Amino acid sequence: MRAQGAKATLVLTGSDGAERAIRMRVAGANAFEASDVAVKIGERVLFFAKMSDGQVHVGQLTAP
């Protein structure tokens, strides 16, 4: 999967339901990065990426 031309976003959801959306940038051939992001304990992290060929990738985790 090549990241070139893709768009990605992190959505962080706190225990109070407040959401923060952070745009990510392409970092190399197959990676994304976002700087200055502090994930809080218990925050839910959703990752969305729309690839240049139209495929959509979604990932989710909860910060320990």
N, C-alpha and C positions, 0 to 999 in steps of 0.2 A: 504494500500500500504506500503510495507516494503522497506526501503531504503538500507538495508544490501545488499552488492554486486552490487549496482547501481553506475553509473558514472554520474556526473552532471557538467554543465558548465554554467556560466553567460557570456553573450556577451553584452558589453556596447558600444553603438554607440553614438558619440557626434554629435553636430549640423554640424560639418565640415565633417562628414562621417567617421572619424577615429574610428576604432573598437579596443576594448580591450577584450580578452578572459581570463576569470578567472576560473580555475578549483575549484570545490567545493568538500568538503569532507562530508561523512556521519556523522551526529550528532544525535545519538539516533536511535530509531527504525524506525521513519518515518520522518526524517528531514535532511536537508543539511545545511552547513554553509560555508562561505568564510570569511576569516579575512583580515583586512587591505584593504578594498574596499571602496573608496570614490566615491559615485555617484554624478555627477554634475547636476545642475538644467537643465532640458530639455533633459537630456540624455535618450536614449531609452535603456531599460533593457530587454534582452531576456533570458529566463531560459530554458535549455534543460536537460532532465534527461532520461537516458536509464536504465531501471530497469533490474534486474537480470533475469526476465522472458521474456525479449525482448521488452516489452512495452516501448513506447516513450511518454514522457510528455513534453509539451511546454507551456510556459507562457510568457506574454509580458506586459510591462507597460512603461509609460514615467514619469520620475521623475518630480514632480511639481516644 
